[in-house]
Amino acid sequence: MYSEDVIACAKLVERGDPLRFRAVMAAPSDLRPALFTLFAFNLEVARVPWVTKEAMIAEMRLQWWHDALGEIANGDVVRRHEVVTPLAYYITPDQARLLQDLVDARRWDIYADPFADKEAFDSYLLNTSGNLYAVGAGMLGPCDLDIVNRIGAAFGFAQFMQAIPALQNAGKRPMDDGRSETLATRAAEVQRTLPLRRQIAKPSQWALLSGYQAEWIIKHVVKHPERVIDGIGNPSPFLDRYLFMKARF
């Protein structure tokens, strides 16, 4: 029986992040509470820059999450909150610090400025999606966190490529270099990271299942980088089911 907080987290993920909800529901039942809690946290943080046009308000809301994670990291009394309370139960102080880096990296989402260079973009991916999956995999069992961080960053790259049209429509300049040849080269680099997933043990593998579309997206960018600006789209329902089952087994 899940706690009320975990149920609330699961509902947040179901409404706001259906791909991750589907992936968590495929995991063994004893692993789901931790994953629902982590992905609910990620959803709440990721939406902060999009629920207000006031940069100062968005900064304050991200700082709230940073401070809440600081309470977990420092072993202090943790504020009562439907996501923070169960998160404090499932993560370690070191994992809380990784999530603080995630929150800090999300400040980029508040503003319209592009990344300064490739290194800045890579750092963003490692600290956001990379840290998210490193914490998720680490919660479920021992694993090489550096490898998981790189895999998570690859998943983040795929999601970012899909999000470029929405980012541009919101007035943001998402890429430091949006030329097709640059996108194809970067996608090919990221593509080489994905086979590392085979090195991760099964319990921790469940945290990575929600990235099951990443390989398809990245291959698409390698072959058709010119389509990124207008939108890559999603795999067909049939292909989506195939990709999910392939990643699951």
ZAVODO-12549 format. One record per residue (C-alpha): x, y, z. Coordinates in nm, 2 decimals. Example, Ala and Ser with C-alpha at 12.3 -4.5 7.8 and 13.67 -1.06 7.14 Angstrom:
BEGIN
> x; y; z
> 1.23; -0.45; 0.78 $
> 1.37; -0.11; 0.71 $
//
This chain:
BEGIN
> x; y; z
> 0.00; 0.00; 0.00 $
> 0.15; 0.33; -0.11 $
> 0.15; 0.64; 0.12 $
> -0.08; 0.93; 0.04 $
> 0.23; 1.13; -0.07 $
> 0.35; 0.86; -0.31 $
> 0.00; 0.83; -0.46 $
> 0.00; 1.21; -0.51 $
> 0.34; 1.19; -0.68 $
> 0.21; 0.91; -0.90 $
> -0.09; 1.12; -1.00 $
> 0.14; 1.41; -1.08 $
> 0.35; 1.20; -1.31 $
> 0.05; 1.03; -1.47 $
> -0.10; 1.38; -1.57 $
> 0.22; 1.56; -1.66 $
> 0.47; 1.30; -1.78 $
> 0.29; 1.00; -1.93 $
> 0.60; 0.83; -2.08 $
> 0.76; 0.81; -1.75 $
> 0.44; 0.70; -1.58 $
> 0.42; 0.42; -1.83 $
> 0.78; 0.32; -1.76 $
> 0.74; 0.32; -1.38 $
> 0.42; 0.11; -1.40 $
> 0.63; -0.15; -1.59 $
> 0.88; -0.17; -1.31 $
> 0.84; -0.41; -1.01 $
> 0.59; -0.27; -0.77 $
> 0.85; -0.23; -0.49 $
> 1.05; 0.00; -0.71 $
> 0.77; 0.23; -0.81 $
> 0.73; 0.46; -0.51 $
> 1.09; 0.59; -0.53 $
> 1.06; 0.64; -0.91 $
> 0.73; 0.81; -0.89 $
> 0.86; 1.05; -0.62 $
> 1.18; 1.13; -0.82 $
> 0.99; 1.19; -1.14 $
> 0.73; 1.40; -0.97 $
> 1.01; 1.62; -0.83 $
> 1.16; 1.65; -1.18 $
> 0.82; 1.75; -1.32 $
> 0.76; 2.01; -1.06 $
> 1.10; 2.17; -1.11 $
> 1.09; 2.15; -1.49 $
> 0.76; 2.33; -1.51 $
> 0.87; 2.62; -1.29 $
> 1.00; 2.84; -1.57 $
> 0.69; 2.78; -1.78 $
> 0.42; 2.87; -1.52 $
> 0.52; 3.24; -1.49 $
> 0.66; 3.50; -1.72 $
> 0.83; 3.68; -1.42 $
> 1.19; 3.57; -1.41 $
> 1.22; 3.68; -1.04 $
> 0.93; 3.46; -0.94 $
> 1.07; 3.16; -1.13 $
> 1.41; 3.22; -0.96 $
> 1.24; 3.22; -0.62 $
> 1.05; 2.90; -0.69 $
> 1.36; 2.72; -0.80 $
> 1.54; 2.85; -0.49 $
> 1.26; 2.70; -0.28 $
> 1.34; 2.36; -0.43 $
> 1.71; 2.41; -0.39 $
> 1.66; 2.50; -0.02 $
> 1.44; 2.20; 0.03 $
> 1.71; 1.97; -0.11 $
> 1.96; 2.15; 0.11 $
> 1.76; 2.04; 0.42 $
> 1.79; 1.68; 0.30 $
> 2.16; 1.71; 0.21 $
> 2.24; 1.86; 0.55 $
> 2.03; 1.63; 0.76 $
> 1.81; 1.91; 0.88 $
> 1.44; 1.89; 0.95 $
> 1.27; 1.87; 0.61 $
> 0.97; 2.08; 0.52 $
> 0.64; 1.91; 0.49 $
> 0.54; 1.88; 0.12 $
> 0.38; 1.60; -0.08 $
> 0.69; 1.56; -0.30 $
> 0.97; 1.67; -0.07 $
> 0.86; 1.45; 0.22 $
> 0.88; 1.12; 0.04 $
> 1.19; 1.24; -0.16 $
> 1.37; 1.28; 0.17 $
> 1.29; 0.92; 0.25 $
> 1.43; 0.78; -0.07 $
> 1.74; 0.98; -0.15 $
> 2.08; 1.02; 0.02 $
> 2.25; 1.35; 0.11 $
> 2.48; 1.31; -0.19 $
> 2.18; 1.24; -0.42 $
> 2.02; 1.55; -0.28 $
> 2.32; 1.75; -0.39 $
> 2.30; 1.61; -0.74 $
> 1.94; 1.73; -0.75 $
> 2.05; 2.07; -0.63 $
> 2.27; 2.09; -0.94 $
> 1.97; 1.99; -1.15 $
> 1.77; 2.27; -1.00 $
> 2.05; 2.52; -1.06 $
> 2.08; 2.41; -1.42 $
> 1.71; 2.47; -1.48 $
> 1.77; 2.84; -1.43 $
> 1.87; 2.84; -1.80 $
> 1.51; 2.76; -1.88 $
> 1.39; 3.09; -1.74 $
> 1.57; 3.31; -1.99 $
> 1.58; 3.34; -2.37 $
> 1.96; 3.34; -2.41 $
> 2.12; 3.05; -2.60 $
> 2.39; 2.84; -2.45 $
> 2.73; 3.00; -2.47 $
> 2.89; 2.70; -2.65 $
> 2.88; 2.32; -2.68 $
> 3.04; 2.28; -2.33 $
> 2.76; 2.48; -2.17 $
> 2.49; 2.28; -2.35 $
> 2.66; 1.95; -2.25 $
> 2.68; 2.07; -1.89 $
> 2.31; 2.15; -1.89 $
> 2.23; 1.80; -2.01 $
> 2.46; 1.63; -1.76 $
> 2.32; 1.83; -1.47 $
> 1.95; 1.80; -1.56 $
> 1.87; 1.47; -1.73 $
> 2.20; 1.31; -1.64 $
> 2.17; 1.38; -1.27 $
> 1.80; 1.28; -1.27 $
> 1.88; 0.93; -1.41 $
> 2.19; 0.90; -1.20 $
> 1.98; 0.95; -0.88 $
> 1.71; 0.72; -1.01 $
> 1.94; 0.44; -1.09 $
> 2.13; 0.49; -0.76 $
> 1.81; 0.47; -0.56 $
> 1.74; 0.12; -0.71 $
> 2.08; -0.04; -0.66 $
> 2.45; -0.01; -0.70 $
> 2.57; 0.11; -1.04 $
> 2.83; 0.31; -1.22 $
> 2.69; 0.66; -1.18 $
> 2.92; 0.82; -1.43 $
> 2.79; 0.59; -1.70 $
> 2.43; 0.65; -1.60 $
> 2.49; 1.02; -1.60 $
> 2.61; 1.00; -1.96 $
> 2.32; 0.79; -2.06 $
> 2.08; 1.02; -1.89 $
> 2.24; 1.32; -2.07 $
> 2.18; 1.13; -2.40 $
> 1.82; 1.09; -2.31 $
> 1.81; 1.46; -2.23 $
> 1.96; 1.55; -2.57 $
> 1.68; 1.35; -2.74 $
> 1.41; 1.53; -2.54 $
> 1.57; 1.87; -2.61 $
> 1.58; 1.80; -2.98 $
> 1.21; 1.72; -2.97 $
> 1.14; 2.04; -2.77 $
> 1.32; 2.29; -3.00 $
> 1.01; 2.40; -3.19 $
> 0.82; 2.47; -2.86 $
> 1.13; 2.65; -2.72 $
> 1.15; 2.87; -3.02 $
> 0.78; 2.95; -3.01 $
> 0.82; 3.06; -2.65 $
> 1.08; 3.31; -2.77 $
> 1.39; 3.12; -2.66 $
> 1.70; 3.06; -2.86 $
> 1.78; 2.70; -2.77 $
> 2.10; 2.62; -2.96 $
> 2.44; 2.79; -2.97 $
> 2.48; 2.65; -3.32 $
> 2.16; 2.52; -3.49 $
> 2.31; 2.43; -3.83 $
> 2.20; 2.10; -3.96 $
> 2.56; 1.96; -3.99 $
> 2.63; 2.06; -3.63 $
> 2.31; 1.89; -3.50 $
> 2.39; 1.57; -3.70 $
> 2.75; 1.57; -3.56 $
> 2.63; 1.62; -3.20 $
> 2.36; 1.35; -3.24 $
> 2.62; 1.10; -3.37 $
> 2.84; 1.17; -3.07 $
> 2.55; 1.11; -2.83 $
> 2.44; 0.80; -3.02 $
> 2.76; 0.63; -2.92 $
> 2.67; 0.67; -2.56 $
> 2.35; 0.46; -2.57 $
> 2.50; 0.11; -2.58 $
> 2.66; 0.18; -2.24 $
> 2.32; 0.11; -2.10 $
> 2.40; -0.26; -2.13 $
> 2.66; -0.22; -1.85 $
> 2.39; -0.12; -1.59 $
> 2.26; -0.39; -1.37 $
> 1.89; -0.49; -1.39 $
> 1.75; -0.32; -1.08 $
> 1.90; 0.02; -1.18 $
> 1.80; -0.05; -1.54 $
> 1.43; 0.02; -1.45 $
> 1.52; 0.38; -1.38 $
> 1.63; 0.41; -1.75 $
> 1.32; 0.26; -1.91 $
> 1.15; 0.60; -1.96 $
> 1.43; 0.69; -2.21 $
> 1.31; 0.42; -2.45 $
> 1.24; 0.66; -2.74 $
> 1.58; 0.83; -2.72 $
> 1.76; 0.60; -2.97 $
> 1.48; 0.65; -3.23 $
> 1.49; 1.03; -3.19 $
> 1.87; 1.05; -3.20 $
> 1.88; 0.84; -3.52 $
> 1.63; 1.07; -3.67 $
> 1.85; 1.37; -3.59 $
> 2.15; 1.20; -3.74 $
> 1.97; 1.13; -4.07 $
> 1.74; 1.43; -4.09 $
> 1.89; 1.72; -3.88 $
> 1.71; 1.97; -4.10 $
> 1.37; 1.85; -3.96 $
> 1.46; 1.95; -3.60 $
> 1.36; 2.31; -3.64 $
> 1.01; 2.22; -3.75 $
> 0.97; 1.92; -3.52 $
> 1.08; 1.56; -3.53 $
> 0.75; 1.43; -3.42 $
> 0.68; 1.11; -3.24 $
> 0.71; 0.74; -3.34 $
> 0.38; 0.58; -3.46 $
> 0.18; 0.40; -3.19 $
> 0.29; 0.07; -3.33 $
> 0.66; 0.17; -3.33 $
> 0.63; 0.32; -2.99 $
> 0.50; -0.01; -2.85 $
> 0.79; -0.19; -3.02 $
> 1.05; 0.05; -2.88 $
> 0.90; 0.02; -2.53 $
> 0.90; -0.36; -2.54 $
> 1.25; -0.37; -2.68 $
> 1.38; -0.15; -2.40 $
> 1.19; -0.34; -2.14 $
> 1.34; -0.68; -2.23 $
//
